[in-house]
Amino acid sequence: MIARWITFDNACLKSLHYPRQALLLALRLSLAWIFFKSGLLKLQSWESTLALFEYEYAVPLLSPYAAAVLGTMAELTLPPLLALGLLTRPAALALFAFNIVAWISYPDLSPAGSKEHQTWALGLPVLLFAGAGVASADHLLRRRASKPALVAP
């Protein structure tokens, strides 16, 4: 009985390989777009961004200017890494921390906004633990690194 269950479970895992890869890619791209779009908005209206960090957001341990610069840099540099699947786990971890800080730093966040941050906080650890999948630069680099180097005669 247990042997049949294991055989069935292995067959299920094998049949879910491609859908899993598609879901990881979709998750990476959707999260990357959300954060990147926010970074572009901050950059496009920099004076408003500075005012928000000065008067609305309560980022701990950082001056409003430093928080605005670091937050914008994070939103413009980490999402492309996620989209490419390059350094996915560190990028996902950094965006997870960034998301938590953003979530707690805005005291007037609406319930809908809070739900969005919660959703992102659930998606980023999936990438942290599962990795980027096969449609990623991480996978290509891992494959290249595992191939034995050709030695010239």
Secondary structure, 3 states (H helix, E strand, C coil): CHHHHHHHHHHHHHHCHHHHHHHHHHHHHHHHHHHHHHHHHHHHCHHHHHHHHHHCCCCCCCCHHHHHHHHHHHHHHHHHHHHHCCCHHHHHHHHHHHHHHHHHHCCCCCHHHHHHHHHHHHHHHHHHHHCCCCCCHHHHHHHHHHCCCCCCC
